[in-house]
Amino acid sequence: MNIAIDGPAGAGKSTIAKKAAGELGFIYVDTGAMYRAVAVYLTESDISASDEDLVEKSIADISVEIKYEDGAQQVYLNGENVTGKLRTEAAGNMASKASALPCVREKLLSLQRDLAASNDVVMDGRDIGTNILPSAELKVYLTASSAVRAKRRYDELVAKGAENIDIEKIEQDIIQRDKQDMEREIAPLCQAEDAILVDSSDMSIPQVIDTIISEFKKIK
Ligand code: DC
């Protein structure tokens, strides 16, 4: 069984997908983390995402692997666990740029499909329902307004003790990332025709999870 959850940055996909996977006893697969691992590799190797030829040559021999430790996804880049380096704004922005390149998408495609072929998964990303798992039993397009997504990010940063945060700048970055992910030529972010739309702007996390679980029960 495969559940695909796609949507823009900051819509809460990973929180929701992780909890839904836990409730159903499925594996949670965070595909954004795979793109972030490639982004970390490019940044550490001082390679720009705009130099497509160099990116293609340099990533040909790198290895990106996924392992599960205590139920949590760990990403290994060339044998090193890089999970702790992935969730920065810089890695996210670089991942968004690099993921527009066909060679980067090609590199990660079979890793994603193989995980879904051999496990029950809840997989989140941008093109899971449209491209990676077109036959997923359930597809969800999870979104929220850019203002709500910015406010959630702002609250997260405040909770971590950050100061002087500019919420308008956060919203501008979100809008920019949406544009990059939706307007790229290859596998752009869009709602699959057979995906259910969940706008979480005015919903709590339990409400979103209940919606997904009850949709899943309908098709099971
Ligand atoms: O979900 P995230 O913020 O971790 O993803 C980081 C970037 O990776 C995102 O801006 C676009 C890219 N990505 C993608 O192109 N396709 C996916 N399935 C997942 C992520």
Residues whose N, C-alpha, C, O or C-beta is under 5 A from the ligand:
A	BS01	DC	A9 T31 G32 A33 Y35 G92 A95 S96 S99 D124 G125 R126 D127 D181
